[in-house]
Amino acid sequence: MKWRFAGIFLLSFALLLVLWWAADVATLFRTVVLTIARAISPLVNGWWIDVKPNDAIFRSGSRKLHLLVQLPQLSMGMVPFLALVAATPGIGLKRAAIAAAVGSALYVLIDVGVVLAYPFIIDQPNVFKDTLGVFSGLVAFVVAPLGLWFVMTYPELRALWQLVPPAPQPAKQQKEKQQKAKKK
């Protein structure tokens, strides 16, 4: 099972990378994240976002901050998530498609959260904000794909990792065990 999982994961990962760049998913991802963030940013953090083809600028009064987060590169975190879903043992095609779609939407929202937190982290930096910036990047790029995979495929992983309680025993076997326990 380990070799099968590894093989499917690596093959899926390679195919997804080719598809990712061929279909320019990274640019689409950037557009979706910035569109959502732009719509709610003034309400969430008080900053307006001006989106340009190769730049995004946060504005608040006379202050401005250029978004230095490379969203197309950050989108690559979705590739291992999708490959992990595809390689999950026991997951059917329909269930994998649903897990991939819901997990991808959640991944986009996580990255929207990173963009919305950006002005707080970058404006007037200090040690705490620097640490928070590194942590948010780690969450968005590493923890999110693995965490989403775990959450979205938990029913399959639960059975695979034997996290399910043992099945109830038939009444006859339970009575025999109780009788043996009384004799001891």
Long-range contacts (C-beta under 8 A, 24 or more apart in sequence): 1-89, 4-89, 5-87, 5-88, 5-89, 6-87, 8-86, 8-87, 9-83, 9-84, 9-86, 9-87, 10-83, 12-82, 12-83, 12-86, 12-87, 13-79, 13-80, 13-83, 16-79, 16-82, 16-83, 17-79, 20-75, 20-76, 20-79, 25-75, 26-71, 26-72, 26-73, 26-75, 26-76, 27-72, 29-71, 29-72, 29-75, 29-78, 29-108, 29-111, 30-71, 30-72, 30-75, 32-108, 33-71, 33-108, 33-111, 33-112, 33-115, 34-71, 34-115, 36-108, 36-109, 36-112, 37-112, 37-115, 37-116, 40-112, 40-116, 41-115, 41-116, 44-116, 45-116, 45-117, 45-119, 45-120, 46-119, 47-119, 49-115, 58-118, 58-119, 60-119, 63-123, 65-118, 65-119, 65-122, 65-123, 67-115, 67-118, 68-122, 69-114, 69-115, 69-118, 69-137, 71-111, 71-115, 74-111, 74-114, 74-140, 74-141, 75-111, 76-141, 77-107, 77-140, 77-141, 77-142, 77-144, 77-145, 78-104, 78-107, 78-145, 80-145, 80-146, 81-107, 81-144, 81-145, 81-146, 81-148, 81-149, 84-145, 84-146, 84-149, 84-153, 85-149, 85-152, 85-153, 88-149, 88-153, 88-156, 88-157, 89-156, 89-160, 90-156, 90-159, 90-160, 91-153, 91-156, 95-156, 99-152, 99-153, 100-152, 102-152, 103-148, 103-149, 103-151, 103-152, 106-148, 107-144, 107-145, 107-148, 110-139, 110-140, 110-144, 111-140, 114-139, 114-140
